[in-house]
């Protein structure tokens, strides 16, 4: 029993360390023309968005909206993949066999 508690404590410690590391990872996604840049962290939270000045006119509203949606989705997907990869080892150690991990 004590051994299991010790093991659980170590796994919790690893999980907190992974979470801290994820917070410090930045994932950048850019539009194909480089005019929109989105940065997410490993916790899958948006950190920043940068829009080229040329996109801010009323003539570009629809293009800008579509580009933002695409780039945000790409950044979020990458952040999710990184978080999954980083947590995979801890989940296996805990005996949690989750399909897809």
MOVEN-V256122 format. One record per residue. N is the residue number from 1. PHI is phi in whole degrees, 0 to 359 (999 if undefined). Layout:
# MOVEN-V256122
n->N phi->PHI
n->N phi->PHI
This chain:
# MOVEN-V256122
n->1 phi->999
n->2 phi->298
n->3 phi->298
n->4 phi->294
n->5 phi->294
n->6 phi->296
n->7 phi->296
n->8 phi->298
n->9 phi->300
n->10 phi->296
n->11 phi->293
n->12 phi->297
n->13 phi->298
n->14 phi->296
n->15 phi->297
n->16 phi->295
n->17 phi->295
n->18 phi->297
n->19 phi->299
n->20 phi->297
n->21 phi->296
n->22 phi->297
n->23 phi->299
n->24 phi->268
n->25 phi->274
n->26 phi->243
n->27 phi->245
n->28 phi->251
n->29 phi->232
n->30 phi->235
n->31 phi->291
n->32 phi->298
n->33 phi->269
n->34 phi->76
n->35 phi->271
n->36 phi->232
n->37 phi->233
n->38 phi->236
n->39 phi->239
n->40 phi->245
n->41 phi->258
n->42 phi->293
n->43 phi->272
n->44 phi->66
n->45 phi->244
n->46 phi->290
n->47 phi->261
n->48 phi->201
n->49 phi->220
n->50 phi->234
n->51 phi->243
n->52 phi->294
n->53 phi->306
n->54 phi->296
n->55 phi->272
n->56 phi->272
n->57 phi->282
n->58 phi->297
n->59 phi->291
n->60 phi->251
n->61 phi->305
n->62 phi->296
n->63 phi->299
n->64 phi->297
n->65 phi->300
n->66 phi->295
n->67 phi->294
n->68 phi->299
n->69 phi->301
n->70 phi->296
n->71 phi->290
n->72 phi->297
n->73 phi->298
n->74 phi->296
n->75 phi->297
n->76 phi->296
n->77 phi->297
n->78 phi->296
n->79 phi->298
n->80 phi->295
n->81 phi->297
n->82 phi->294
n->83 phi->298
n->84 phi->297
n->85 phi->298
n->86 phi->291
n->87 phi->268
n->88 phi->305
n->89 phi->297
n->90 phi->294
n->91 phi->297
n->92 phi->294
n->93 phi->297
n->94 phi->279
n->95 phi->80
n->96 phi->263
n->97 phi->268
n->98 phi->263
n->99 phi->306
n->100 phi->93
n->101 phi->260
